[in-house]
Amino acid sequence: MIERYLELGLALGRHVDGLVDAYFGPPDVAARVAAAPLVPPGRLAEEARRLLADVEQSDFDANRRHWLAAQVRGLRTTAARLAGEAIGYADEVEACYGVRPRWVEEDELAEAHRRLDAALAGSGPLAERLITWRESQAVPVDKLAGVVASLAEDLRERTQRLFGLPEGEHVDFDLTTDKPWSGFNYYLGDLRSRVSINTDLPVLSPGLANLVAHEAYPGHHTEHTRKEAGLVRQRRQAEETIFLVGTPQCLLAEGLADLGLEVVVSVDPGEQAAMAASHLKPLGIPFDEDVVAAVGRAGDGLSRVRGNVALLLHEEGADVDDVIAYAERWALLPRNRAEKLVEFLTDETWRAYMTCYVEGLPLCRSFVAGDPARFQRLVTEQLTPDQLVA
């Protein structure tokens, strides 16, 4: 049955580039799927339905059965949509990721604007001041590798101290361009990751520590390695050898990764900024931790604008230019960054994925509630979104 799950994910991945985020399972399964004729999405949707019924009637323990069923429902939804079945955007997100996207009222966003206005010195329109300040925080490309390595070493030590890491785990970092995302973890199996950082747009220093924490320690790399060591090697749960976009495992992965910095450093933006400053300043990168912390506190929650942008695009059918303008206005983004956001949301692989960032963080934050032991559950156990609110 687990082999059927791996085959289904790999076969569906031949239709959607990037749907298979990682695979380090049996090579013969991957080779067999790659050599076979392309299976039409309709047939894959039917196979997903049969597999779901078999999973629900299986003798797996209750938690494993629950997790696998949620995963297969996500794959069935993607296959059905590719086969031409009419599925609304919000319904698609809920079926794939286990949560329903929510519209954030603009009164909440306006309140964040007011806090930011008070936090940023100077006069003139808030958007202009914030954009000018943000873009002045760009890290020179020739210094990125050094500061990323320094941050990763610190965050790795903190993660090891709190949660432990499997012996032999390792991350390589590189820089890339022409991607819809800002950073990406390519998990290679055998406890190794390659993390790529996109330099299409300048990488800004206020978010760099979070980026490294998200992709490596205690985020994606930590989750992958802990689950490979514990679930795959020790418990022989081969379903964890594949990581699939369009399934609930992604929502929890992004939520815990976004939560990582506050778990291993502090919930206080001031302490997070001080930690980042200790790595940036020695390399000659200007970084005013007081301003970074004040802006971080004031702008908390503004990232949820991204969910509204997705709903406007895919639920309301709004014009792309109007959506870009909405992102500029409410997320206080310059046009090039608003366009990059919309590029991500119109990518076939990632169109529904934004909900993983928007809803994943508050869900995981509420579940962890400041307790590192509960965060450790996220990086070691098979959990689904509904279980985090049970």
Summary of the structure (lengths in Angstrom):
residues: 390
radius of gyration: 20.9
end to end distance: 27.9
largest distance: 65.6
contacts: 1313
relative contact order: 0.14
helix: 64%
strand: 8%
